[in-house]
């Protein structure tokens, strides 16, 4: 009967508009939820078979929920360096568990990047999900797998131990006085029997030769210890552009090798324009050798080496001597800049646009910890929402692919930013009013149909 179908159409209208109200309510409630994606209930009519020609039977309406997961929210700046947003396609991969992940632990996907460091050192967002990334090995290598979530692990920025960087490079800027008077001791100087190291380290004029000029520098060994190394010069009388030179440790007991901690000895030669002539300099070995020294590990065979009592590893130190000159002015040191860092602890975290998470230590060292994986889907609007503003993969969404941020269609990661909700409050209020009116109208259909049925029933009396 048409009256019954009208009543059922009214009921379907109430149901569909109730669903629409629920979606609008969720949208409004989550207007300030980071990276929330609005939902919308769209209406589609239902047509029933017309049993009798000329008589119309109402089919009603059905509400179809549509998710706008792929819609990009506005990215705004945030205060924390671990607040992250994805600009473009993709999702952060997260889990409900920090340490001890196994293949059985479920991974979900989210764009809510309000991550912070929890008491255990893990990066976790406001919903309690732990951020996943590929661990970066000490040599900087990363093991990528675009389809295996178990290759990723929860990112921890505290359980890293301490950071030490042995000195590998020293930049020197100095001038040696071209008009330096030739020392009387130059005639008897011998790097093996009357070394400058003996004079400087042991203060022994009987066995050492006083240098004309000395540059001292601190270097860091492989375990963070600090040692003093000196480079001394003695003007040669053989050639106006030549200097005897030695490099040695202070105290001498830090190094096993030549006399009084001597590491190397030879000649330093300058060009006629005052610049260093490395092609004829022999301080670092044969003429033309790269300006560097090598210290073997403590206890190793050969010399020079770090003292056995120190228990430290082998070390190569390169010298940048481009700014060491010989001009007719007083000998002076301008810059001594060795790299290396003593023991440091984590004081901060930074993330770059490629998703590389780095720990910052108080000794100015930066250590790369992990690279955030970005998951993309063929149809992100087909994902299934779960609590915590996250999603699970479905048949409709297609299989995920894990990518590096900014590559192969994956969005870039914006540090110190957050993605806003995609809810438009004015549009939701308009929908709220429209839905209320439609619901009231559907209720009138039922009321009217009921009255008509009453009239029909009363005909029997």
C-alpha positions in Angstrom: 0.0 0.0 0.0 1.3 3.5 -0.9 0.6 4.8 2.6 2.8 2.1 4.1 5.5 2.8 1.7 5.2 6.5 2.5 5.6 5.7 6.2 8.6 3.5 5.5 10.1 6.3 3.3 9.7 8.6 6.3 11.5 6.1 8.6 14.4 5.8 6.1 14.6 9.6 6.0 14.8 9.7 9.8 17.5 7.0 9.7 19.6 8.7 7.0 19.3 12.1 8.6 20.3 10.6 11.9 23.4 9.3 10.3 24.1 12.7 8.7 23.7 14.3 12.2 26.1 11.8 13.7 28.7 12.6 11.0 28.3 16.4 11.4 28.5 16.0 15.2 31.8 14.1 14.8 33.1 16.7 12.5 32.3 19.6 14.8 33.6 17.8 17.9 36.9 17.1 16.1 37.4 20.6 14.6 40.6 21.0 16.7 41.8 17.4 16.4 45.2 17.3 14.6 44.9 16.0 11.0 41.3 14.9 11.5 39.5 14.2 8.2 35.9 15.1 7.9 33.2 12.6 7.1 30.0 13.3 5.1 26.8 11.3 4.7 25.5 11.6 1.1 21.9 10.6 0.3 20.8 8.2 -2.5 17.2 7.4 -3.3 15.8 3.9 -3.2 13.4 2.8 -5.9 11.0 -0.1 -5.4 9.3 -2.1 -8.1 5.9 -0.7 -9.1 3.5 -3.6 -8.7 0.5 -1.9 -10.3 0.8 0.5 -13.1 -0.3 4.0 -12.1 0.3 3.4 -8.4 3.5 4.8 -6.9 5.3 3.1 -4.1 7.9 5.1 -2.2 11.3 3.6 -1.8 12.8 6.1 0.5 16.4 7.1 1.0 19.7 5.7 2.2 22.6 7.4 3.7 26.1 6.6 2.3 29.1 7.7 4.4 32.0 9.2 2.5 35.4 9.7 4.1 37.6 12.6 2.8 40.9 11.0 4.1 42.9 12.1 1.1 42.0 15.8 1.6 45.0 17.9 2.7 44.6 20.0 5.8 46.1 23.4 6.3 49.7 23.1 7.7 50.5 25.5 10.5 53.7 26.1 12.5 54.0 24.4 15.9 56.4 25.0 18.9 58.0 21.6 19.1 60.6 20.2 16.7 59.0 16.8 17.0 55.6 18.1 15.8 55.4 16.8 12.3 53.1 17.2 9.3 53.1 15.5 5.9 52.8 17.8 3.0 51.4 15.7 0.2 50.4 12.0 0.1 51.1 9.5 2.7 50.7 8.5 6.4 52.9 8.0 9.4 53.2 4.4 10.4 52.5 3.9 14.1 51.9 1.2 16.7 50.4 0.9 20.1 53.6 -0.6 21.5 57.1 0.9 21.9 59.7 -1.6 22.8 59.8 -5.3 21.9 57.8 -5.1 18.6 57.0 -8.4 16.9 55.4 -9.2 13.5 52.2 -9.9 15.5 51.9 -6.4 16.7 49.5 -4.4 14.6 50.6 -1.3 12.7 48.2 1.5 11.8 48.5 4.7 9.8 47.9 8.3 10.8 48.6 11.9 9.8 48.3 13.1 13.4 51.9 14.1 13.9 51.8 15.7 17.3 54.7 13.6 18.5 56.7 14.2 21.7 59.4 12.3 23.6 57.8 10.1 26.3 59.6 9.1 29.6 61.1 6.1 27.9 62.5 8.1 25.0 60.1 7.0 22.3 58.4 9.4 19.9 54.6 9.1 20.7 51.7 11.2 19.6 48.7 12.5 21.6 46.7 9.4 20.8 49.4 7.1 22.3 50.7 5.8 19.1 54.5 5.2 18.6 56.2 6.5 15.5 57.9 4.0 13.3 61.1 4.4 11.2 64.0 2.5 9.6 66.9 2.4 12.0 70.1 4.1 10.7 73.3 2.1 11.3 76.5 3.7 12.6 77.9 3.8 9.1 74.8 5.7 7.9 73.3 2.8 6.0 69.5 2.1 6.0 67.8 -1.2 5.2 64.8 -0.3 3.2 61.9 -2.6 2.3 58.8 -1.0 0.7 56.4 -3.8 1.7 57.6 -5.1 5.1 56.4 -3.1 8.1 58.5 -5.3 10.4 61.7 -3.7 9.0 60.6 -0.5 10.9 60.9 0.0 14.6 59.7 2.5 17.2 61.9 5.5 17.2 63.8 6.1 20.5 65.9 9.2 21.0 67.2 8.5 24.5 68.7 5.0 24.7 71.7 6.0 22.6 74.5 6.1 25.0 77.0 9.0 24.7 78.4 10.5 21.5 82.2 10.8 20.9 83.9 12.0 17.8 87.7 11.5 17.5 89.6 14.4 15.9 90.1 13.7 12.2 90.8 17.2 10.9 92.7 20.2 12.1 92.6 23.6 10.3 95.6 25.9 10.9 96.1 29.5 10.1 99.5 30.9 11.1 102.4 32.9 9.8 106.1 32.0 10.1 108.4 35.1 10.0 110.5 34.9 6.8 113.1 37.3 8.4 113.5 35.0 11.4 117.2 35.0 12.6 118.9 31.7 12.1 119.4 30.0 15.5 122.9 29.1 16.5 121.5 25.7 17.5 120.3 25.0 14.0 123.8 23.8 13.0 123.6 21.0 15.5 119.9 20.2 15.2 119.1 16.5 14.6 115.5 15.3 14.9 116.7 12.0 16.4 119.3 13.2 18.9 118.6 16.9 19.6 114.9 17.1 18.8 112.6 20.1 19.4 110.4 17.7 21.3 113.1 17.1 23.9 113.4 20.9 24.4 109.6 21.4 24.7 108.5 18.3 26.5 111.5 17.7 28.8 112.8 21.2 29.0 116.2 19.7 28.4 118.6 22.0 26.5 121.3 19.4 26.7 119.4 17.0 24.4 117.0 19.3 22.7 116.9 22.2 20.3 114.8 25.2 21.1 112.3 25.8 18.2 111.7 29.3 16.7 107.9 28.9 16.8 105.4 26.4 18.1 101.7 25.8 17.5 99.8 23.7 20.1 96.4 22.1 19.6 94.1 19.7 21.5 92.9 16.5 19.8 90.2 14.1 21.0 91.0 10.3 20.9 88.5 7.5 20.0 87.1 7.3 23.6 86.7 11.1 24.1 90.0 11.7 25.9 91.8 15.0 25.2 95.5 15.2 24.3 97.9 18.0 23.4 99.9 17.9 20.2 102.4 20.5 19.1 103.9 21.4 15.8 107.3 23.2 16.1 109.4 25.0 13.5 113.1 25.9 13.3 114.4 28.1 10.6 116.9 26.3 8.3 120.1 28.0 7.1 120.2 25.8 3.9 117.4 27.6 2.2 115.5 30.8 3.1 112.2 29.1 2.4 112.8 26.0 4.5 112.0 25.1 8.1 112.8 22.1 10.2 109.6 20.8 11.7 108.3 18.2 14.2 105.0 17.1 15.5 104.9 15.5 18.9 102.7 14.8 21.9 102.7 16.6 25.2 103.3 14.8 27.5 105.6 12.5 25.6 104.1 9.5 27.5 100.9 9.8 25.5 102.6 8.4 22.4 105.1 5.6 21.8 107.4 6.4 18.9 110.3 8.8 18.3 112.2 10.8 21.0 110.0 12.5 23.6 106.7 11.6 22.0 107.7 12.6 18.5 105.2 11.6 15.9 106.9 12.8 12.7 109.8 15.1 11.7 110.9 16.6 8.4 111.1 19.8 6.4 108.4 22.4 5.7 109.0 24.3 2.4 107.4 27.6 1.2 107.0 29.1 -2.2 108.5 32.4 -3.1 105.1 34.1 -2.7 104.9 32.9 1.0 102.4 30.0 0.4 103.3 26.5 1.6 104.9 24.2 -1.0 103.4 20.9 -0.1 105.0 19.2 -3.1 108.4 19.5 -1.5 107.4 19.4 2.2 108.6 16.2 3.9 107.2 16.6 7.4 104.4 14.1 6.6 106.7 11.5 4.9 107.9 11.6 1.3 107.8 14.9 -0.5 104.2 15.7 -1.7 102.6 13.4 0.8 99.2 14.5 2.1 99.5 16.6 5.3 98.3 14.0 7.9 99.6 11.8 10.7 98.6 8.3 11.6 98.6 6.9 15.2 98.2 3.2 15.6 96.0 1.8 18.3 97.3 1.3 21.8 99.0 -2.1 22.0 99.3 -2.4 18.3 102.5 -3.2 16.4 104.5 -0.4 15.0 105.1 3.3 15.8 104.0 5.9 16.3 101.1 4.7 18.3 99.0 5.8 21.3 100.5 4.7 24.5 99.6 1.2 25.6 98.3 2.5 28.9 95.7 4.6 27.2 93.8 1.8 25.5 92.5 3.8 22.6 91.9 3.1 18.9 93.9 4.0 15.8 93.5 7.5 14.5 94.3 9.5 11.4 94.5 13.3 11.7 94.6 15.5 8.5 95.9 19.0 8.6 94.6 21.9 6.5 97.7 24.1 6.0 96.4 26.3 3.2 96.5 29.3 5.4 100.0 28.7 6.9 102.2 31.3 5.3 105.8 32.6 5.4 105.7 36.4 5.3 108.0 39.1 6.6 106.1 39.7 9.7 106.1 38.3 13.2 105.3 34.6 13.7 101.8 34.3 15.0 99.0 31.8 15.3 95.7 33.0 13.9 93.4 30.0 14.0 93.7 26.5 15.4 90.5 24.6 14.8 90.5 20.8 15.4 87.3 18.9 15.0 86.2 16.1 17.3 84.1 16.1 20.4 84.3 14.7 23.9 81.6 12.7 25.6 78.1 14.2 25.1 74.5 13.5 26.1 71.3 14.0 24.2 69.8 17.5 24.6 67.5 17.7 21.6 65.9 16.1 18.6 65.5 17.4 15.0 63.7 16.0 12.0 64.4 17.0 8.4 62.1 17.1 5.3 63.3 13.6 4.3 62.1 12.2 7.7 65.6 11.7 9.1 65.4 11.9 12.9 68.7 13.1 14.5 69.7 13.4 18.2 71.6 16.5 19.2 74.2 16.1 21.9 75.5 18.8 24.2 79.0 18.4 22.6 77.5 19.8 19.3 77.5 16.3 17.8 74.5 15.2 15.7 73.7 11.5 15.3 71.2 10.2 12.8 68.9 7.7 14.5 66.2 6.7 12.0 64.3 7.6 8.9 60.6 7.9 9.1 58.7 5.7 6.6 55.7 7.2 4.8 53.0 4.7 3.7 51.0 5.5 0.6 47.8 3.8 -0.7 46.1 3.7 -4.1 42.8 4.8 -2.6 43.4 6.4 0.9 39.7 7.3 1.1 39.0 3.5 1.3 40.9 3.1 4.6 38.9 2.1 7.7 39.0 4.5 10.6 40.1 3.3 14.1 40.2 5.2 17.4 43.0 7.6 17.8 42.6 9.3 14.5 44.3 6.4 12.7 43.4 4.0 9.9 43.7 0.4 8.9 44.2 -0.9 5.3 41.2 -2.5 3.6 40.5 -4.1 0.2 39.1 -0.8 -1.0 42.2 1.1 0.0 44.6 -1.3 -1.7 48.0 -2.4 -0.5 50.4 0.0 1.2 53.8 1.0 -0.1 56.4 2.3 2.3 58.5 5.1 0.8 61.1 7.6 1.9 59.6 11.0 2.4 59.6 13.2 -0.8 60.3 10.2 -3.1 58.2 8.3 -5.6 55.0 10.4 -4.8 55.3 10.3 -1.0 54.8 13.7 0.7 57.6 15.6 2.4 57.7 15.9 6.2 57.5 19.3 7.6 59.1 19.6 11.1 57.8 22.0 13.7 54.4 22.0 12.0 51.0 20.3 12.4 48.2 19.5 9.9 44.9 21.1 10.9 41.5 19.4 10.8 39.8 19.6 7.4 36.5 20.6 9.0 34.8 23.8 7.8 32.8 24.9 10.8 30.5 27.2 8.8 29.6 24.4 6.4 28.9 22.0 9.2 26.6 24.5 10.9 24.7 24.9 7.6 24.5 21.1 7.3 23.3 21.0 10.9 20.3 23.3 10.2 19.5 21.5 6.9 19.6 18.1 8.6 17.4 19.3 11.4 14.8 20.6 9.0 14.9 17.4 6.9 14.5 15.2 10.0 11.5 17.3 11.1 10.0 16.9 7.6 10.5 13.2 7.6 8.8 13.0 11.0 5.8 14.8 9.5 5.6 12.2 6.8 5.2 9.5 9.5 2.7 11.6 11.4 0.6 12.2 8.2 0.8 8.6 7.1 -0.4 7.5 10.6 -3.3 9.9 10.4 -4.3 8.5 7.0 -4.1 5.0 8.2 -6.3 5.9 11.1 -8.9 7.3 8.7 -8.7 4.0 6.7 -9.1 1.9 9.8 -12.0 4.0 11.0 -13.9 3.2 7.8 -14.6 -0.3 9.1 -16.5 1.0 12.1 
